[in-house]
Amino acid sequence: MRRKPSQLFIPALLLAGCAAAPEHEERPGLRPSFPDAGQLPVQGDLPDPLVMLDGRRVTTPEGWWKERRPELEALVQHYMYGYLPPPPR
């Protein structure tokens, strides 16, 4: 099955915003509860990367780094890659 370019663009967009960032503080134990993938609504268009899950719009760089970016990281980690194991001792 061939994927549409927009289906390939979403993960690339999310990862580009996460990978190009400076180091951020780790928040151990933060595992937000997201619905199962089957319960998510179907979206025809790309979602706006500057709109938080609760509907608020990101308007400042600080809002991106402190709120939206960690939210996107959590979504990618939950739905795509899973959680990393703790670092070895």
Phi, psi and omega per residue, in radians:
M1 nan 2.183 3.116
R2 -1.423 2.450 3.094
R3 -1.646 2.573 3.052
K4 -1.259 2.649 3.104
P5 -0.961 -0.596 -3.125
S6 -1.173 -0.504 3.119
Q7 -1.247 -0.531 3.110
L8 -1.441 -0.443 -3.069
F9 -1.289 -0.598 -3.069
I10 -1.052 -0.934 3.120
P11 -1.071 -0.651 3.135
A12 -1.122 -0.714 3.121
L13 -1.109 -0.796 -3.119
L14 -1.133 -0.774 -3.103
L15 -1.231 -0.602 3.120
A16 -1.103 -0.708 3.118
G17 -1.194 -0.499 -3.123
C18 -1.514 -0.685 -3.028
A19 -1.342 -0.507 -3.076
A20 -1.475 0.138 -3.030
A21 -1.634 2.701 3.023
P22 -1.217 2.915 -3.131
E23 -0.999 2.509 3.111
H24 -2.147 2.860 -3.124
E25 -1.241 2.430 3.098
E26 -1.391 2.472 3.091
R27 -2.144 1.516 -3.094
P28 -1.110 2.534 3.095
G29 1.430 -0.008 -3.126
L30 -1.479 1.759 3.074
R31 -2.281 1.594 -3.110
P32 -1.118 2.697 3.113
S33 -1.618 2.070 3.100
F34 -1.974 2.687 3.095
P35 -1.195 2.812 3.047
D36 -1.062 2.656 -3.099
A37 -1.028 -0.585 3.132
G38 -1.206 -0.324 -3.134
Q39 -1.608 -0.080 -3.127
L40 -1.289 2.501 3.115
P41 -1.235 2.626 3.091
V42 -1.359 2.297 3.110
Q43 -2.072 2.237 3.137
G44 -1.402 -0.568 -3.102
D45 -1.913 2.933 3.063
L46 -1.169 2.431 3.085
P47 -1.264 2.690 3.107
D48 -1.312 2.076 -3.100
P49 -1.215 -0.179 -3.126
L50 -1.780 0.272 3.083
V51 -2.016 2.134 -3.125
M52 -1.181 2.888 3.124
L53 -1.084 -0.500 3.130
D54 -1.520 0.066 3.061
G55 1.703 -0.192 3.112
R56 -1.229 2.585 -3.130
R57 -1.693 2.383 3.072
V58 -1.380 2.184 -3.074
T59 -2.104 -0.162 -3.114
T60 -2.300 2.743 3.044
P61 -1.041 -0.626 3.121
E62 -1.115 -0.664 3.086
G63 -1.098 -0.635 3.103
W64 -1.157 -0.925 -3.041
W65 -1.195 -0.637 -3.040
K66 -1.600 -0.433 -3.056
E67 -2.104 -1.033 -2.995
R68 -1.255 -0.760 -3.132
R69 -1.041 -0.853 3.089
P70 -1.063 -0.574 3.101
E71 -1.140 -0.772 3.106
L72 -1.150 -0.697 3.083
E73 -1.035 -0.749 -3.139
A74 -1.133 -0.694 3.105
L75 -1.115 -0.807 3.140
V76 -1.106 -0.739 -3.137
Q77 -1.139 -0.717 -3.103
H78 -1.225 -0.838 -3.007
Y79 -1.599 -0.384 -3.034
M80 -1.987 -0.903 -2.916
Y81 -1.935 -0.301 -3.087
G82 1.430 -3.122 -3.052
Y83 -1.688 2.455 3.130
L84 -1.308 2.563 3.041
P85 -1.261 2.811 3.101
P86 -1.137 2.685 3.139
P87 -1.114 2.574 3.136
P88 -1.173 2.685 3.135
R89 -1.535 nan nan
